[in-house]
Amino acid sequence: MAIGINFFYVFALTFTKISILCLYLRALNYPAVRLATKVLLGVVAASHLWIIISVCTTCIPLDAFWTPSKFATSYCHPFSVYWSHSGLNIATDLLIFALPLTVLHKIRVPPRQKIALYLVFTLAFCVCIISILRALQFVRGIKIADERTIGIACWTMLEVNIAVICACLTTIKPLLAPLFPWIFSVPSSPPESGPEVVTIGRANQRGGRGHLDDTTDENDDREPSSGAARHARNYKEISTTTDSQLTTSTM
């Protein structure tokens, strides 16, 4: 039972952290942050893979974990392995939480949406706090298997549930917008003063319009000159024809 709980606990946190880091790669367009996110993604994948392997090999053979008669003659991981699990989990939680804080103030959104972003990161920080409280509860409850183990299970479920909520908050915006329109409504005026941010599409449109305008101006400039030359050429042909007729009649 305990091995199954630990297994699903580690799996849930692993994929939650990976999904949050993938969201960072999609949403944050800062080269330094993207590089740090990729490095952290590798650290999370490697460290949690080791945690999963160590959980699956808690005892060798595994049934010695729940069979007291086999426990004395089997190998089981020492408690230091579980301390390392908690340490890696807390460290990666703090790194994932702190990674976007360096550029959060640069994101240009309306003030109400920026407040909502800060609230989301506050909720994410609560996951870090819960991880620390779970580790402390684990230290107290590992020595005595009483009701304290129930507290560890409660902290475990709370940590996983809040982590999943944090990972899903950006995707449930369409559901929250009708309930909280005062947060997600976009004002007509720009949210902050400063140079206008031009997206790639707008830049292409502007470039296309400018190019078309320049071409039109050039055509407008060339058209009168080409028309004048055409009129002059026609006038020259008419004059030449008239002179030829006069010469013929005189002869």
C-alpha positions in Angstrom: 0.0 0.0 0.0 2.7 2.4 1.0 4.8 1.6 -2.0 1.8 2.2 -4.3 1.1 5.5 -2.7 4.8 6.6 -3.1 4.8 5.4 -6.7 1.8 7.4 -7.8 2.9 10.3 -5.7 6.3 10.5 -7.4 4.7 9.9 -10.9 2.2 12.7 -10.3 4.7 15.2 -9.2 7.1 14.3 -12.0 4.7 14.9 -14.8 3.3 18.0 -13.1 6.7 19.6 -13.0 7.5 18.6 -16.6 4.2 20.1 -17.7 4.9 23.4 -15.9 8.4 23.5 -17.4 7.0 22.9 -20.9 4.6 25.7 -20.3 7.6 27.9 -19.5 9.2 27.0 -22.8 6.0 27.9 -24.6 5.1 31.1 -22.8 8.5 32.7 -21.9 10.4 34.0 -24.9 13.6 35.0 -23.1 16.7 33.1 -24.2 18.3 32.9 -20.8 15.1 31.7 -19.2 14.5 29.2 -21.9 18.0 27.8 -21.5 17.6 27.5 -17.8 14.2 25.8 -18.3 15.7 23.2 -20.6 18.5 22.5 -18.1 16.0 22.3 -15.2 13.8 20.0 -17.3 16.7 17.6 -17.7 17.5 17.8 -13.9 13.8 17.0 -13.1 13.7 14.1 -15.5 16.9 12.6 -14.2 16.3 13.1 -10.5 12.7 11.8 -10.5 13.7 8.9 -12.7 16.1 7.9 -9.9 13.4 8.4 -7.3 11.0 6.2 -9.2 13.6 3.5 -9.6 14.5 3.7 -5.9 10.8 3.4 -4.9 10.4 0.4 -7.1 13.4 -1.2 -5.4 12.5 -0.3 -1.9 13.3 -3.8 -0.8 14.9 -6.7 -2.7 12.8 -8.8 -3.0 10.0 -6.2 -3.0 7.5 -8.3 -1.0 9.9 -8.1 2.0 8.5 -4.6 2.5 5.1 -5.9 3.6 6.2 -9.4 4.8 7.8 -9.1 8.2 9.2 -12.6 8.1 11.4 -11.7 5.0 12.4 -8.3 6.2 15.4 -9.5 8.3 16.9 -11.5 5.4 16.3 -8.9 2.6 17.9 -5.7 1.6 15.9 -2.5 2.1 17.0 1.1 1.4 18.1 3.1 4.4 16.2 6.1 5.5 18.8 8.4 4.0 17.4 7.5 0.5 14.0 8.9 1.5 15.6 12.0 2.9 17.3 12.5 -0.5 13.9 12.1 -2.2 12.4 14.9 -0.1 15.5 17.1 -0.6 15.4 16.7 -4.4 11.6 17.3 -4.5 11.9 20.5 -2.4 14.9 21.8 -4.4 13.2 21.3 -7.8 10.0 22.9 -6.5 11.9 26.0 -5.4 13.8 26.2 -8.7 10.6 25.9 -10.8 8.9 28.5 -8.6 11.9 31.0 -8.8 12.7 30.5 -12.5 10.0 32.9 -14.0 10.3 35.5 -11.2 13.2 37.1 -12.9 11.1 38.2 -15.9 7.6 38.3 -14.4 7.8 42.1 -14.0 8.6 42.5 -17.7 5.4 40.8 -18.9 3.2 43.5 -20.3 -0.4 42.6 -19.3 -3.2 44.7 -17.7 -2.7 45.3 -14.0 -5.5 43.0 -12.9 -4.1 40.1 -14.9 -0.7 40.8 -13.5 -2.2 40.6 -10.0 -3.8 37.2 -11.0 -0.3 36.0 -12.2 1.2 36.9 -8.8 -1.6 35.0 -7.1 -0.9 32.0 -9.2 2.8 32.1 -8.2 1.8 32.6 -4.6 -0.3 29.4 -4.9 2.8 27.7 -6.4 4.9 28.8 -3.5 2.3 27.1 -1.2 3.3 23.8 -2.9 6.9 24.4 -1.8 5.8 25.1 1.7 3.7 22.0 1.8 6.6 19.9 0.5 8.7 21.2 3.5 5.9 20.5 6.0 5.5 17.0 4.5 9.2 16.4 5.0 9.0 17.5 8.6 6.0 15.4 9.2 7.8 12.5 7.6 10.7 13.0 10.0 8.4 12.9 13.0 6.2 10.0 11.8 8.9 7.7 10.5 9.9 6.6 14.0 6.4 5.8 15.3 3.8 4.2 12.9 0.7 5.8 14.5 -1.7 8.5 13.5 1.2 10.6 12.3 1.5 8.5 9.2 -2.1 9.7 8.4 -0.8 13.2 8.6 1.9 12.3 6.1 -0.7 10.9 3.7 -2.8 14.1 4.1 0.2 16.4 3.3 1.0 14.1 0.3 -2.5 14.4 -1.2 -2.6 18.1 -0.5 0.8 18.7 -2.2 -0.2 16.7 -5.3 -3.6 18.3 -5.7 -2.3 21.9 -5.4 0.5 21.2 -7.8 -1.9 19.8 -10.4 -4.2 22.9 -9.9 -1.2 25.2 -10.5 -0.2 23.4 -13.6 -3.8 23.6 -15.0 -4.6 27.3 -14.1 -3.5 28.7 -17.5 -5.7 26.2 -19.4 -8.9 26.9 -17.4 -8.9 30.6 -18.2 -11.9 30.2 -20.6 -13.8 28.7 -17.7 -12.8 31.3 -15.2 -13.4 34.3 -17.5 -17.2 34.3 -17.2 -17.0 34.0 -13.4 -14.4 36.7 -13.0 -14.8 39.1 -15.9 -13.2 42.0 -13.9 -9.9 40.1 -13.9 -9.8 38.7 -17.4 -11.3 41.7 -19.3 -8.8 43.5 -21.5 -9.0 47.4 -21.4 -9.1 49.4 -24.6 -6.0 51.5 -23.7 -2.5 50.0 -23.5 -1.8 48.6 -20.0 1.5 50.3 -19.6 3.3 53.3 -21.0 6.3 52.7 -23.2 7.2 51.8 -26.7 4.6 49.9 -28.6 5.2 46.2 -28.9 4.9 45.1 -32.5 4.3 41.5 -33.1 5.6 39.6 -36.1 2.3 39.7 -37.9 1.9 43.4 -37.4 5.4 44.0 -38.5 4.8 42.1 -41.7 1.6 44.0 -42.3 3.3 47.3 -41.7 6.2 46.3 -44.0 3.8 45.1 -46.7 1.8 48.4 -46.5 5.0 50.4 -46.6 6.3 48.5 -49.6 3.1 48.9 -51.4 2.9 52.6 -50.7 6.5 53.1 -52.0 5.7 51.1 -55.1 2.5 53.2 -55.7 4.5 56.4 -55.3 7.1 55.2 -57.8 4.4 54.2 -60.3 2.8 57.5 -59.8 6.1 59.3 -60.5 6.8 57.2 -63.5 3.4 57.4 -65.0 3.5 61.2 -65.8 7.0 60.9 -67.3 6.0 57.9 -69.4 2.8 59.7 -70.6 4.7 62.9 -71.5 7.3 60.9 -73.5 4.4 59.1 -75.3 2.8 62.4 -76.2 6.1 63.9 -77.3 6.7 60.8 -79.5 3.2 61.1 -81.0 3.7 64.8 -81.6 7.1 64.1 -83.3 5.5 61.5 -85.6 2.7 63.9 -86.6 5.2 66.7 -87.3 7.3 64.3 -89.4 4.3 63.1 -91.4 3.1 66.7 -92.0 6.5 67.8 -93.2 6.7 64.8 -95.6 3.3 65.6 -97.0 4.2 69.3 -97.5 7.4 68.3 -99.3 5.6 65.9 -101.6 2.9 68.5 -102.6 5.5 71.1 -103.3 7.4 68.8 -105.6 
